[in-house]
């Protein structure tokens, strides 16, 4: 890779971190209010979507979404997608207009400014701690009982090796979906790794394809069906990654 290209990519990456904070600074008075209480979460979610779109479009990353089914207002869902990039969070917000709550890794609270609102509005989990995982699971149950939707990246993090197309899924989201008898909204992200991977000198502007698959119902399922549900969900995403249904 040439020196000029590395320099351009460095500036582009730096611009990402500026965009991460700039919309928050602009919306700060509103965010401080809507992040102060759970009752304001729908309003906070609107701000979060604005933030996400500012980052994506500001980086020259353009979502291209295909829906097989749409979420209904005031109905709870379990949202799951493959996870390969930091921009998966922004793309998930851009794709879905109905409020949901992220279950995400605790380490992100260290990001200045963003970390404060992340801590206030998301369910945090330290994946290395069994106690933290259980606490996150309990909190997710509480929010589901309120009628909220939950979003979990079921791989439990970004695959550790670049050659892994889709890592194995954790049980948590599927156990929650069955216990609360809510549909699983399966989403495939095609281009986030190509456009914005964790390799600093890689990526670039372009489209971000996302496919929202037909929902998988859990009505009548029991915990004994958890593995079958998990495997079915993973297979849907894996087949779409191997054979994209749109350009």
C-alpha positions, 0 to 999 in steps of 0.5 A: 500500500502506498504512502498516500493511500495510508495517509488518506485512510488515516485521515478517513479513520480520524474523521470517524472518531470526530463524527463519533462525538460531533453529533453528540456535542450538538445534541448534548442538551437534548441527550442529557434529558432523554438519557436521564430516564427509561420513560424517555427511551423512545425519544433517545432512540430517535437521537441515536438514529440521527447520530448513527446516520450522521456517522455513516453518511459522513463517512461515505457509507450508504446503507442499502437495505432489503426487508422480507418483513417489517417490525410492528410498532409496540411489539417486542422482538429479539434482533440478531446480526453477524458482527465484524465491525464497529459500524455494525452498531450504527448500521443496526440503528439505521436499518431499524426505526422501531426502538430496541435496546442493545446488549453490548460489551462493557469496554465501550464505556471507555470511549469519551462522551459516547461512553456516558450515553452508552452506559446510561441506555444500553445493557452492559456485559463483561463477557469474561465474567459469568456474574456479569453475563447473568446480570445482563441476562436478568436486565434484558428480561426486565426490559423485555417484560416492559415490552421493549425489543432487544438487540444482541450480536450472538457471536459474542464479539467480532470473530478472532480470526479474519478468515472466519465468515461467521462464528458460533452463536451464544445461547443467550438471545435465543433463550430470551426469545423463547422465554418471552415468546418473541420473534427473532429478527435475523439480519445479515450485514454484508459489507461492514468488514470490507468497508470498516474492519479493525485493520486500521489501513483498510476499508473505504466509502461505499454501500453497506448491504443489510438484509432483514430476513423473515422473522423466526417465530418462537410461539410454542417453543420451550427451552429444549428448542433453544439449540434448534432455534440458534442453529436455524438463525445462524444458518439463515445468516450464513447462507446469505453471506455465502450467496448474497440475494442482492447487489 
